[in-house]
């Protein structure tokens, strides 16, 4: 019988004991050569007892032998094993642990602050179940892993204003913040600049309004123009004329209202007229007051055409409802352009209707005016009162002012009558061309260049014109001196229907005093001198030396010691022009 090596027995025994807790078995053999059953040197057959040879060698460690062996940090994990050790297992380095964290030689559970990508993390300490999101460029599995909210090809993308995610400085998805796009109404905002409306209230963009103190919506400027009822003031921005209160938009700016901008603006009553404009509005244009209208008449908000009964100076009128195109003439003191604008007898002087200074001035301003009684005022605004006198507007060119009416059958105007040389007037209330004797104010107040003497004989009026200039008739007669004229005998004879005048002397003029006398006329004598005349023709005569019985007429023709004695009483008129 062979000897048993107790050392190997002990090892075999230990191996058998270890195998009791494991389904695997440990096979112990000798040197690997089976007992041959051949007798040993003692010639005895082996009965199964271990050969005196040595026990077989220990197997190599593996990562699946359920034994912590080899380089393993813990049973079948860590070290050179592909399997990492779970939380709580032994470790020698971080690489041994599934969590990648080895603390005090024990694998720690994954954490979002362990500077290792582990657990559900998308990248180191971020994403997954970590509260911290992964920054741009970090790994990601879903958009929720990323700070930007955008995961592209498993990498967190930088925030962009077109990524359909609210990220970066955006106040809402792809708008506000640094994005050029503004956020629409109702979107989140942090400031007015985030909103398209420019109005951020309580963190939300508010719809544009015409009273929000912001230029928004389709406003042309802040709260004006566009859809706003309020128009933009001068200097404000505009897109069209309708945006502006003035109605004028020039180069994108509301212009100040002007009276020549072809727009009804400012306080104009109608386009470029009325209100503060110098130009008045024409007929049919809008008006707010009479002063807006050229006609001066505003009826029911419309300028009415001028009328000669509207109580206003308008149209072609020279004064209120008179003159110009109106049938009604203007009274004295009213405005005029020509004498034709003035009432009967009045003339236009200095564009004012005034009383004429003479009949000549009336005719000059109103050619063709009828003869008649007119009121005259020779000194205008002077102290002398106006008066009435008859004006002959037809005879010998017209414009004659009646000064005196003398009845030859009466002794009122004898040569010696004081009325010839004093300023006393007679019957001024009878200024017409009638048969009432009168000495009118014409005598004293009207200057002239011609005198007209008319005598009515046998119902026919005959007259002579004497060229003579004077400040008045009074200026000629008051000195009571002779003033010669030069009409000729024939002219004076022509005053009478059947004249009789001695052939010689033939002295004519004013205030002829001799044996016979006449204030206006001619005297004759049968002698070839003027020493003893016995005949005269004219007005204001006296004397008939050859036949005192004929010395009765004061106007007309007296002739004695003539071929035909005659005593014709006629009615005489003296006019000046």
DOBATOR-906888 format. One record per residue (C-alpha): x, y, z; residue number from 1. Coordinates in pm, 1 decimal, always signed. Each point is the difference from the previous one (the first is absolute). Example, Ala and Ser with C-alpha at 12.3 -4.5 7.8 and 13.67 -1.06 7.14 Angstrom:
<sites>
- +1230.0	-450.0	+780.0	1
- +137.0	+344.0	-66.0	2
</sites>
This chain:
<sites>
- +0.0	+0.0	+0.0	1
- +129.0	+341.6	-101.9	2
- +61.7	+283.4	+237.2	3
- -249.5	+288.2	-9.6	4
- +131.5	+348.7	-29.7	5
- -205.6	+187.1	+269.0	6
- +62.7	+335.5	-150.8	7
- -192.9	-85.8	-312.8	8
- -267.1	-164.6	+205.9	9
- -49.4	+320.9	+185.6	10
- -27.3	+201.4	-317.4	11
- -242.9	-244.2	-143.8	12
- -204.7	+14.9	+312.3	13
- -9.5	+384.0	-12.1	14
- -95.7	-6.9	-358.4	15
- -277.0	-242.1	+72.7	16
- -130.1	+218.0	+279.8	17
- +4.8	+310.5	-223.8	18
- -186.6	-191.9	-260.8	19
- -287.0	-66.7	+237.0	20
- -134.5	+351.6	-50.0	21
- +33.9	+0.9	-376.2	22
- -150.8	-216.0	-264.9	23
- +337.0	-34.2	-163.9	24
- +231.2	-277.3	+105.4	25
- +365.8	-6.0	+57.4	26
- +169.5	-300.4	-150.0	27
- +320.7	-107.4	+173.4	28
- +225.3	-247.4	-170.5	29
- +347.1	-118.3	+23.9	30
- +256.2	+89.0	-242.5	31
- -257.3	-70.8	-264.8	32
- +107.7	-370.0	-51.2	33
- -264.1	-254.8	+94.9	34
- +75.9	-282.5	+220.9	35
- +93.3	-284.3	-232.4	36
- -102.4	-263.9	+236.5	37
- +346.0	-147.5	-41.9	38
- +163.8	-120.5	+308.2	39
- +262.6	+222.6	+140.0	40
- +340.0	-117.8	+93.9	41
- -160.9	-195.6	+273.5	42
- -193.7	-178.6	-258.4	43
- -321.9	+111.6	+156.9	44
- -295.1	+129.5	-200.0	45
- -121.1	+366.9	+61.8	46
- -333.9	-11.7	+174.2	47
- -109.5	+362.5	-88.5	48
- +201.7	+181.4	+252.1	49
- +161.1	+311.1	-132.8	50
- +315.8	-51.5	-165.6	51
- +303.9	+122.5	+166.1	52
- +21.7	+249.8	-289.1	53
- -87.3	+377.6	+53.4	54
- -353.2	+167.4	-9.0	55
- -111.7	+187.4	-338.4	56
- +68.6	+396.1	-20.7	57
- -273.0	+286.7	+101.1	58
- -215.9	+131.6	-300.3	59
- +61.3	+362.9	-137.9	60
- -234.9	+281.1	+133.3	61
- -288.3	+105.6	-229.1	62
- -261.6	+286.3	+8.3	63
- -275.8	-252.7	+29.4	64
- +137.9	-241.0	+267.3	65
- -194.1	+161.4	+278.7	66
- +319.9	+59.1	+184.7	67
- +171.1	+328.9	+59.7	68
- +328.4	-88.7	-151.1	69
- +245.4	+116.9	-248.9	70
- -8.4	+380.9	-39.0	71
- -365.0	+19.2	+88.3	72
- -97.2	+283.1	+234.2	73
- -294.3	-202.5	+116.0	74
- -138.0	-338.3	-101.2	75
- +11.4	-24.8	-376.4	76
- +5.5	+383.7	-51.7	77
- +242.9	+277.8	-25.1	78
- +362.7	-38.8	-75.6	79
- +52.2	-172.0	-333.9	80
- -362.4	-112.5	-9.5	81
- -226.8	+157.8	-253.7	82
- -273.5	+10.3	+259.4	83
- +10.8	+304.4	+222.3	84
- -79.1	-24.2	+363.8	85
- -336.6	+118.2	+117.0	86
- -75.2	+253.2	+267.7	87
- +139.9	-115.6	+337.8	88
- +249.5	-246.3	-151.3	89
- +371.3	+18.5	+71.5	90
- +215.4	+198.8	-235.3	91
- +356.0	+104.6	-46.1	92
- -61.2	+273.0	-256.0	93
- -289.6	+190.1	-156.6	94
- +23.6	-216.7	-308.2	95
- -102.9	-299.4	+213.1	96
- -343.0	+151.6	+65.6	97
- -310.8	+9.6	-212.3	98
- -59.4	+347.7	+139.5	99
- +358.2	+99.0	-81.5	100
- +31.6	+120.8	+357.0	101
- +223.1	-184.6	+253.5	102
- -7.2	+150.2	+341.4	103
- +191.1	-153.7	+288.2	104
- +46.1	-314.8	-212.8	105
- -375.9	-39.4	-34.7	106
- -196.6	+70.7	-320.3	107
- -231.7	+299.5	+64.8	108
- -351.1	+41.9	-151.6	109
- -21.1	+240.2	-298.7	110
- -61.6	+366.3	+96.2	111
- -62.0	+322.2	-200.4	112
- +297.1	+162.8	+170.4	113
- +269.1	-269.5	-26.5	114
- +167.5	+139.9	-313.0	115
- -61.8	-331.9	-177.0	116
- -247.6	-84.3	-272.8	117
- -196.4	-275.8	+164.0	118
- -345.6	-107.5	+90.4	119
- -258.9	+143.8	-243.8	120
- +216.1	+301.3	-70.8	121
- +24.5	+107.1	-364.4	122
- +337.5	+153.8	+69.5	123
- +210.9	+55.3	+309.9	124
- -232.7	+100.6	+283.2	125
- -271.9	+128.9	-235.8	126
- -306.7	-116.0	-184.3	127
- -195.2	-311.1	+77.1	128
- -132.1	+7.9	+354.4	129
- +234.9	+284.0	+91.4	130
- -154.9	+335.6	+65.0	131
- +291.4	+160.1	-181.3	132
- -41.8	+21.0	-374.6	133
- +289.2	-58.6	-234.5	134
- +165.8	+298.0	-164.3	135
- +52.6	+59.6	-370.0	136
- +219.1	-275.7	-153.3	137
- -66.5	-248.5	+277.9	138
- -144.6	-345.0	-69.9	139
- -374.6	-45.8	+17.6	140
- -264.1	-262.7	-53.8	141
- -295.9	+237.2	-19.3	142
- -73.7	+372.8	-19.7	143
- -79.5	-5.2	+369.7	144
- +366.6	-77.7	+77.1	145
- +116.5	+331.6	-141.0	146
- +5.6	+348.9	+140.4	147
- -86.2	+122.2	-348.1	148
- -286.0	-250.2	-21.8	149
- +137.9	-106.2	-337.2	150
- +165.8	-342.2	-47.4	151
- +131.0	-61.8	-349.6	152
- +185.7	-321.8	-89.7	153
- +34.9	-71.9	+373.9	154
- +179.5	+328.8	+59.1	155
- -149.3	+302.0	+175.7	156
- -30.5	+281.3	-256.8	157
- +52.7	+369.7	+73.4	158
- -322.2	+200.2	+44.1	159
- -131.9	+137.5	-330.3	160
- -291.2	+224.5	-89.2	161
- -135.4	-257.3	-244.1	162
- +21.6	-322.2	+201.5	163
- -363.2	+4.3	+121.1	164
- +122.2	-5.7	+359.5	165
- -4.6	+274.1	+260.5	166
- +366.7	+25.3	+84.5	167
- +289.8	+238.4	+25.1	168
- -119.4	+350.7	+79.6	169
- -333.9	-62.3	-168.6	170
- -301.7	+107.7	+201.5	171
- -223.7	-235.5	-193.5	172
- +59.0	-260.6	-269.4	173
- +238.8	+149.9	-259.4	174
- -93.4	+361.7	+84.3	175
- +102.7	+280.0	+228.9	176
- +334.3	+37.4	+167.7	177
- +284.0	-6.6	-253.3	178
- -227.4	-130.4	-275.2	179
- -87.2	+240.3	-278.4	180
- -353.4	-133.2	+4.7	181
- -225.9	+175.7	+248.4	182
- -253.4	-194.4	+200.5	183
- -362.5	+19.5	-97.0	184
- -291.8	+102.4	+216.9	185
- -38.6	-232.0	+299.8	186
- +355.3	-134.4	-20.0	187
- +238.8	+21.9	+295.7	188
- +225.2	+302.8	+30.1	189
- +250.5	+160.0	+233.4	190
- +3.9	+347.7	-150.5	191
- -193.4	+208.7	-251.7	192
- +273.1	-70.0	-255.6	193
- -95.6	-369.2	-0.2	194
- -347.0	+75.4	-139.3	195
- -115.4	+78.2	-349.1	196
- -247.3	+241.5	+156.5	197
- +274.7	+159.5	+207.7	198
- -216.2	-47.8	+308.5	199
- +88.4	-256.7	+271.2	200
- -241.9	-14.7	+290.5	201
- +33.9	-250.3	+285.5	202
- +237.2	-214.6	-203.8	203
- -223.7	-28.2	-304.6	204
- -2.3	+189.1	-330.4	205
- -314.1	+213.4	-25.2	206
- -178.8	+76.3	-327.4	207
- +79.4	+335.8	-160.5	208
- -236.7	+282.0	+100.3	209
- -38.1	+364.8	-98.0	210
- +51.0	+117.8	+357.4	211
- +296.9	-204.5	+118.3	212
- +265.0	+270.0	-57.3	213
- +184.2	-232.2	-239.3	214
- +26.7	+7.2	-380.0	215
- -139.9	-338.9	-88.6	216
- -256.1	-174.3	-212.5	217
- -39.1	+195.6	-322.1	218
- +46.2	+334.2	+172.8	219
- +200.2	+256.2	-195.8	220
- +136.3	+148.6	+321.7	221
- -68.3	-50.7	+369.0	222
- -376.4	-56.0	+41.6	223
- -90.6	+185.0	-320.0	224
- -61.4	-63.3	-365.2	225
- -70.7	-336.7	-156.8	226
- -310.5	-156.7	+153.3	227
- +1.1	+248.1	+288.8	228
- -269.2	+263.2	+8.0	229
- +255.8	+253.8	+116.9	230
- +196.2	+165.1	-279.6	231
- +369.9	+72.8	+33.2	232
- +110.4	+353.3	+76.4	233
- +242.9	+214.2	-194.2	234
- +348.4	-153.3	-9.6	235
- -122.8	-349.9	+82.9	236
- +69.7	-297.9	-226.2	237
- -252.4	-93.9	-265.0	238
- -51.8	-247.6	-277.9	239
- -277.1	+182.9	-177.1	240
- -180.2	+333.8	+11.7	241
- -284.7	-165.1	+191.2	242
- +232.7	-59.3	+296.1	243
- +46.9	+372.3	+58.5	244
- -218.9	+252.7	+172.8	245
- +109.1	+244.0	-267.6	246
- -84.5	-249.4	-272.7	247
- +344.9	+57.5	-149.5	248
- +277.4	-263.2	+15.1	249
- +330.9	+111.9	-151.5	250
- +296.5	-238.5	-7.7	251
- -149.0	-207.1	+280.7	252
- -66.1	+294.9	+229.2	253
- -326.5	+179.8	+72.9	254
- +33.5	+353.9	-131.4	255
- -143.6	+313.4	+160.1	256
- -335.3	+102.7	-144.1	257
- +35.7	+271.2	-264.3	258
- -238.9	+208.2	-207.1	259
- +150.2	-125.7	-325.4	260
- +33.3	-374.5	+53.6	261
- -320.7	-101.7	-182.0	262
- -131.1	-161.1	+319.8	263
- -270.8	+115.4	+240.5	264
- +195.9	+19.5	+322.8	265
- +85.1	+228.3	+286.9	266
- -300.4	+219.3	+67.1	267
- -87.5	+33.2	-365.8	268
- -370.7	-1.3	-76.1	269
- +60.5	-169.3	-334.4	270
- +308.9	-91.2	-199.4	271
- +254.8	+279.7	+40.7	272
- -261.8	+263.9	+79.1	273
- -177.8	+154.3	+293.9	274
- +114.0	-17.2	+360.0	275
- +348.4	+148.7	+36.8	276
- +58.7	-3.5	-376.4	277
- +6.4	+331.4	-179.5	278
- -192.9	-157.1	-285.1	279
- -375.6	-5.4	+53.4	280
- -212.4	-294.3	-107.2	281
- -197.2	+24.2	-320.0	282
- -370.7	-52.3	-48.5	283
- -106.5	-353.0	+89.4	284
- +306.0	-68.3	+215.3	285
- -26.6	-101.4	+364.2	286
- +8.6	+267.9	+267.9	287
- -23.3	+39.3	+373.9	288
- -64.0	+371.0	+2.9	289
- -78.6	+280.1	-240.5	290
- +363.2	+110.2	+17.9	291
- +104.0	-325.0	-171.0	292
- -185.4	+92.3	-318.2	293
- +96.0	+228.5	-284.3	294
- -363.8	+100.9	-10.5	295
- -2.2	+62.6	+374.5	296
- -312.1	-216.3	+23.7	297
- +8.2	-344.7	+164.9	298
- -335.7	-176.0	-8.1	299
- -41.3	-346.4	+152.8	300
- +374.7	-60.9	-18.3	301
- +31.2	+98.8	-365.5	302
- +124.9	+324.3	-154.6	303
- -290.8	+163.0	-181.9	304
- +30.6	+200.4	-319.1	305
- +6.7	+379.2	+44.4	306
- -337.4	+170.6	-18.6	307
- -102.6	+363.7	+0.5	308
- -227.9	-52.8	+297.7	309
- +212.3	-211.6	+235.8	310
- +114.7	+283.3	+224.1	311
- +365.8	-55.4	-90.2	312
- +242.5	+172.9	-234.1	313
- +87.9	-277.2	-243.4	314
- +10.4	-96.1	-363.6	315
- +34.1	+303.7	-222.0	316
- -149.8	+233.1	+259.3	317
- +196.5	+308.6	+92.8	318
- -173.6	+24.6	+335.9	319
- -258.3	-204.3	+182.9	320
- -265.4	-103.1	-252.2	321
- +60.6	+299.9	-225.0	322
- +208.1	+111.6	-291.0	323
- +177.7	-219.0	-248.9	324
- -230.4	-272.4	-130.3	325
- -283.2	+100.8	+229.8	326
- -289.3	+202.7	-132.0	327
- +0.4	+192.1	+326.4	328
- +243.7	+289.1	+0.0	329
- +207.9	+92.3	+300.1	330
- -92.0	+291.9	+219.2	331
- +230.1	+286.8	+87.0	332
- +280.6	-123.5	+222.7	333
- -3.3	-353.4	-139.8	334
- +290.6	-156.5	-188.1	335
- +16.2	+18.9	-376.5	336
- +225.6	-65.8	-294.0	337
- -169.2	+238.8	-240.8	338
- -270.7	+261.3	+20.4	339
- -232.9	-250.7	-163.3	340
- +7.6	-190.4	+332.9	341
- -145.9	+299.6	+180.8	342
- -358.6	+105.2	+40.8	343
- -160.8	+269.9	-209.8	344
- +201.1	+317.0	+12.1	345
- +284.2	-145.9	+205.7	346
- +342.7	-45.6	-153.5	347
- +294.8	-225.8	+85.7	348
- +294.2	+194.3	+133.6	349
- +287.4	-183.4	+164.4	350
- -209.0	-321.4	-18.1	351
- -271.6	+152.6	+215.4	352
- -339.1	+116.3	-117.7	353
- -20.9	+371.6	+71.0	354
- -227.5	+285.7	-90.8	355
- +119.1	+159.7	-322.7	356
- +159.3	+343.3	+2.6	357
- -192.8	+95.5	-313.1	358
- -217.8	-133.9	-276.4	359
- +309.8	-28.4	-213.1	360
- +158.2	-245.7	+248.1	361
- -317.6	-210.3	-7.7	362
- +1.7	-21.4	-377.2	363
- +369.7	-84.4	-4.0	364
- -59.9	-300.3	+224.1	365
- -330.0	-101.6	-150.8	366
- -10.4	+75.1	-368.4	367
- -354.1	+0.4	-131.4	368
- -159.9	+76.9	+336.3	369
- -330.1	+182.1	-28.9	370
- -51.6	+368.6	+66.8	371
- -167.1	+79.0	+328.3	372
- +40.2	+134.6	+350.2	373
- +303.0	-137.3	+183.7	374
- +158.0	+67.9	+337.1	375
- +336.7	+170.5	-28.7	376
- +275.5	+61.1	+251.5	377
- +267.5	+218.9	-159.2	378
- +232.1	+2.6	+303.4	379
- -40.0	-372.0	+79.5	380
- +81.5	-50.7	+364.4	381
- +25.0	+375.4	+51.5	382
- -221.9	+212.4	+219.6	383
- -241.0	+107.9	-269.3	384
- -321.0	-198.3	-18.5	385
- -104.3	-195.5	-306.3	386
- -284.7	+132.0	-211.0	387
- -223.3	-97.1	-287.6	388
- +16.4	+133.0	-348.9	389
- -125.0	-92.1	-343.7	390
- +253.9	-161.2	-230.5	391
- -33.4	+24.8	-376.2	392
- +176.6	-312.8	-123.5	393
- -87.3	+42.7	-366.7	394
- +33.8	+356.4	-131.9	395
- +328.4	+101.4	-155.3	396
- +187.5	-303.6	+136.6	397
- -190.2	-8.7	+330.0	398
- +132.0	+37.3	+352.1	399
- -157.2	+341.6	+56.5	400
- -94.5	+104.2	+355.8	401
- -295.4	+238.8	+37.2	402
- +88.9	+314.6	+197.7	403
- -277.3	+252.3	-63.9	404
- -357.3	+19.6	-130.1	405
- -133.4	+346.1	-90.8	406
- -347.7	+97.3	-117.5	407
- +22.9	+297.9	-235.9	408
- -352.6	+104.5	+85.8	409
- +105.1	+57.5	+359.9	410
- +228.5	+251.6	+160.2	411
- +183.5	-249.0	+219.2	412
- +313.2	+6.2	-208.2	413
- +27.8	+355.4	-123.7	414
- +353.1	+113.0	-67.1	415
- +13.0	+180.8	+334.5	416
- -145.1	-286.9	+204.8	417
- +230.8	-87.1	+293.6	418
- -35.9	-371.5	-85.1	419
- +255.6	+53.1	-276.5	420
- +275.9	+114.9	+230.2	421
- -66.3	-162.2	+337.7	422
- +10.8	-360.5	+123.9	423
- -369.4	-14.6	+81.6	424
- -181.1	-293.7	-156.7	425
- -356.5	-17.2	-121.8	426
- -251.0	-286.4	-3.5	427
- +257.3	-276.8	+50.1	428
- -289.4	-240.0	+48.4	429
- -82.5	+41.4	-369.4	430
- +314.3	-134.8	-171.2	431
- -171.8	-159.0	-300.8	432
- -13.0	+132.3	-356.3	433
- -333.0	+175.0	+40.9	434
- -136.2	+351.8	-15.9	435
- +53.5	+78.4	+368.0	436
- +259.0	+272.0	+53.1	437
- +294.8	-111.0	+208.3	438
- +360.5	+72.3	+82.8	439
- +158.5	-332.6	+99.7	440
- +314.8	-75.1	+200.6	441
- +167.9	-71.3	-332.3	442
- +42.2	+377.5	-26.3	443
- +238.4	+16.2	+294.7	444
- +164.9	-341.5	+8.9	445
- +67.9	-156.9	-338.0	446
- +304.8	+78.5	-208.6	447
- -27.0	-17.1	-376.9	448
- +160.3	+61.0	-336.9	449
- -318.8	+68.7	-198.4	450
- -323.9	+188.6	+54.7	451
- -315.7	-89.0	-185.9	452
- -282.4	+256.5	-40.2	453
- -335.4	-141.9	-112.7	454
- -309.9	+204.3	-75.5	455
- -346.5	-138.6	-58.4	456
- -176.1	+217.5	-255.5	457
- -315.2	-101.2	-182.9	458
- +22.9	-336.1	+180.6	459
- +336.3	-74.5	-156.5	460
- +320.2	-18.6	+200.2	461
- +303.0	+154.8	-163.7	462
- +341.4	+22.3	+158.8	463
- +355.1	+126.7	-34.7	464
- +317.1	-139.7	+157.6	465
- +244.3	+252.2	+135.7	466
- +357.9	-121.1	+51.5	467
- +82.2	+146.0	+338.8	468
- +186.5	-151.1	+293.7	469
- -62.1	+109.7	+358.1	470
- -9.0	-129.5	+353.6	471
- -370.2	+85.4	+7.4	472
- -262.6	+230.1	-150.8	473
- +20.4	+201.0	+319.8	474
- +365.4	+64.9	-78.3	475
- -103.9	+156.1	-331.0	476
- -295.6	+209.6	+118.5	477
- +88.1	+104.5	+353.8	478
- +261.1	+256.7	-117.5	479
- -277.3	+153.0	-215.5	480
- +243.5	+70.3	-280.9	481
- -25.0	-65.2	-371.8	482
- +144.1	-325.5	-127.3	483
- +5.8	-23.1	-377.0	484
- -83.2	-301.1	-213.4	485
- +52.1	-62.0	-369.7	486
- -287.3	-204.6	-140.8	487
- -106.3	+248.1	-266.9	488
- -326.5	+178.7	-76.1	489
- -150.1	-289.0	-191.1	490
- +30.5	-238.9	+297.1	491
- -190.8	+231.9	+226.8	492
- -266.5	+75.2	-258.5	493
- -47.2	-375.2	-26.2	494
- -143.6	-10.5	+352.4	495
- -324.0	+165.5	-111.3	496
- -267.8	-111.9	-242.1	497
- -24.5	+348.4	-153.9	498
- +284.9	+208.2	+139.1	499
- +45.5	+372.9	-33.9	500
- +331.2	+165.1	+80.2	501
- +142.2	+332.4	-112.0	502
- +279.6	-47.5	-246.3	503
- +287.1	+166.3	+175.6	504
- +198.9	-43.1	+321.8	505
- -67.3	-376.4	+35.4	506
- +179.4	-15.5	+334.1	507
- -44.1	-339.0	+167.2	508
- +92.2	-173.2	+325.6	509
- -81.3	+13.8	+367.5	510
- -123.8	+308.9	+188.5	511
- -37.1	+241.8	-290.9	512
- -104.7	+331.6	+157.4	513
- -89.7	+298.4	-217.3	514
- -312.6	+186.7	-111.5	515
- -144.6	-346.9	-11.1	516
- +151.0	-277.7	+211.4	517
- +1.5	-380.2	-7.1	518
- +168.2	-248.0	+231.7	519
- +60.4	-264.7	-267.4	520
- -47.7	+91.4	-362.7	521
- +61.6	+259.5	-271.0	522
- -92.3	+369.5	-49.8	523
- -55.2	+199.9	-320.2	524
- -12.1	+363.6	-105.6	525
- -114.0	+185.4	-306.2	526
- +303.9	+229.1	+29.6	527
- +335.7	-135.6	-88.8	528
- +109.1	-24.7	+363.4	529
- -108.3	-145.0	+331.7	530
- -72.3	+330.0	+171.1	531
- -379.4	-10.4	-30.1	532
- -122.0	-354.2	-75.9	533
- -375.0	-55.1	-15.9	534
- -27.6	-379.1	-44.8	535
- +115.1	-322.5	+162.0	536
- -43.6	-378.4	-9.6	537
- +72.4	-216.3	+305.0	538
- -77.8	-58.8	+363.6	539
- -18.1	+267.8	+273.3	540
- -65.2	+296.0	-226.1	541
- -127.5	+349.0	+75.3	542
- -80.4	+311.9	-205.8	543
- -175.2	+121.5	-317.4	544
- +98.2	+365.8	-28.7	545
- -181.0	+70.8	-323.5	546
- -322.4	-139.4	+130.0	547
- -32.9	-33.8	+372.7	548
- -321.9	-186.7	-38.3	549
- +189.5	-297.9	-133.0	550
- +225.8	-20.5	+306.8	551
- -184.9	-295.0	+152.4	552
- +195.0	-313.3	-90.9	553
- +299.4	-125.8	+202.6	554
- +78.4	-303.2	-216.9	555
- -49.3	-19.7	-374.5	556
- +33.4	+283.5	-253.8	557
- -53.9	+376.3	+33.3	558
- +50.4	+225.5	-302.2	559
- -94.7	+367.7	-46.7	560
- +102.9	+253.0	-255.8	561
- +64.2	-301.1	-214.3	562
- -134.9	-112.5	-329.3	563
- -250.9	-200.1	+203.9	564
- -69.3	+90.5	+357.9	565
- -43.9	-305.4	+212.4	566
- -66.0	-96.4	+358.1	567
- +5.7	-383.1	+20.7	568
- -12.1	-148.8	+347.0	569
- +145.6	-353.5	+1.0	570
- +102.5	-257.0	+261.2	571
- +371.2	-38.0	+41.2	572
- +231.5	-265.0	+145.0	573
- +366.9	+24.4	+91.1	574
- +206.8	-323.0	+13.0	575
- +366.9	-59.0	+68.8	576
- +229.2	-290.7	-88.0	577
</sites>
